Amino acid sequence: MNRYETVFILTPVLSEEQAKEAVKVYEDFVKKNGGKLKHNEFWGLKKLAYQIQKKSTGFYSLMEYEAPGDLIQKLEVEFKRDERIMRFLTVKMEKHHIAFAEKTRAAAKA
């Protein structure tokens, strides 16, 4: 199993509660398809660097998880089908990336 990090942006038309429900849907999707969530962060409503679909803000969310490689394609198909998702990016984490992410989270807690 590989470790992945996915950041996605939800449309600002949603309420914060609806955005969190949408994030929960994707967390459950990862778990149902053989993945294991390691970390997740809901960053809330942020200003975009440039407009996407004529919107200048969006709800950002980050998920870090272990999953088999075929899950990524399934997850991205779900993102593309969902009108609430404006953009997404999935990155495979290498050992240095994992170590840096864990070190940064530990420093933030301290």
C-alpha positions as CSV (number, residue, x, y, z in Angstrom):
1,M,0.0,0.0,0.0
2,N,1.2,3.5,-0.9
3,R,0.6,6.7,1.0
4,Y,-1.2,9.5,-0.7
5,E,-2.2,13.1,0.0
6,T,-5.2,14.6,-1.6
7,V,-6.2,18.3,-1.4
8,F,-9.6,19.3,-2.8
9,I,-11.6,22.5,-3.1
10,L,-15.3,22.5,-2.6
11,T,-17.6,25.2,-4.0
12,P,-18.3,28.2,-1.6
13,V,-22.0,27.9,-2.4
14,L,-22.2,25.3,0.3
15,S,-22.6,26.1,4.0
16,E,-19.6,25.0,6.2
17,E,-21.7,22.2,7.6
18,Q,-22.5,20.9,4.0
19,A,-18.8,21.1,3.1
20,K,-17.8,19.0,6.1
21,E,-20.5,16.5,5.2
22,A,-19.0,16.3,1.7
23,V,-15.5,15.7,3.1
24,K,-16.9,12.9,5.3
25,V,-18.3,11.3,2.2
26,Y,-14.9,11.1,0.6
27,E,-13.3,9.9,3.9
28,D,-15.8,7.1,4.0
29,F,-15.2,6.3,0.3
30,V,-11.5,5.8,1.0
31,K,-12.2,3.5,4.0
32,K,-14.8,1.5,2.0
33,N,-12.3,0.9,-0.8
34,G,-9.5,-0.5,1.2
35,G,-7.8,2.7,2.3
36,K,-6.8,3.8,5.8
37,L,-7.0,7.4,6.8
38,K,-3.8,8.7,8.5
39,H,-4.6,12.4,8.8
40,N,-7.2,14.9,7.6
41,E,-7.6,18.7,7.9
42,F,-10.5,20.9,7.0
43,W,-9.0,24.3,6.3
44,G,-12.3,26.1,5.8
45,L,-13.2,28.9,3.4
46,K,-10.1,30.4,1.7
47,K,-9.6,33.0,-1.0
48,L,-8.4,31.5,-4.3
49,A,-5.4,32.7,-6.2
50,Y,-7.5,33.0,-9.3
51,Q,-11.2,32.4,-10.1
52,I,-12.5,28.9,-10.7
53,Q,-15.9,28.6,-12.2
54,K,-16.4,32.3,-11.6
55,K,-15.9,31.9,-7.8
56,S,-13.1,33.5,-5.9
57,T,-13.3,31.4,-2.7
58,G,-13.6,27.8,-1.8
59,F,-13.6,25.3,1.1
60,Y,-10.2,23.5,1.2
61,S,-9.7,20.0,2.7
62,L,-6.7,17.8,2.9
63,M,-6.7,14.0,3.4
64,E,-3.6,11.8,4.0
65,Y,-4.2,8.1,3.6
66,E,-2.7,4.7,2.8
67,A,-4.4,2.9,-0.1
68,P,-3.9,0.5,-3.0
69,G,-3.0,2.2,-6.2
70,D,-6.3,1.5,-8.0
71,L,-8.2,3.5,-5.4
72,I,-6.8,6.8,-6.7
73,Q,-8.5,6.4,-10.1
74,K,-11.8,5.5,-8.5
75,L,-11.5,8.5,-6.1
76,E,-10.7,10.9,-8.9
77,V,-13.7,9.7,-11.0
78,E,-15.9,10.4,-7.9
79,F,-14.4,13.9,-7.6
80,K,-15.0,14.6,-11.3
81,R,-18.7,13.5,-11.0
82,D,-19.4,15.6,-8.0
83,E,-20.5,19.2,-8.8
84,R,-19.4,20.4,-5.4
85,I,-15.7,19.7,-6.1
86,M,-14.0,22.6,-8.1
87,R,-10.4,21.2,-8.1
88,F,-8.4,18.4,-6.6
89,L,-4.8,17.2,-6.5
90,T,-3.5,13.8,-5.4
91,V,0.2,13.2,-4.7
92,K,2.0,10.0,-3.8
93,M,4.0,10.6,-0.7
94,E,7.6,9.4,-0.6
95,K,9.4,8.7,2.6
96,H,10.9,12.2,3.0
97,H,7.5,13.8,2.3
98,I,5.9,11.5,5.0
99,A,8.6,12.3,7.5
100,F,8.3,16.1,6.9
101,A,4.5,16.0,7.2
102,E,4.7,14.1,10.5
103,K,7.4,16.4,11.9
104,T,5.4,19.5,10.9
105,R,2.3,18.2,12.6
106,A,4.3,17.3,15.8
107,A,5.7,20.8,15.9
108,A,2.3,22.4,15.5
109,K,0.9,20.4,18.4
110,A,3.8,21.4,20.7
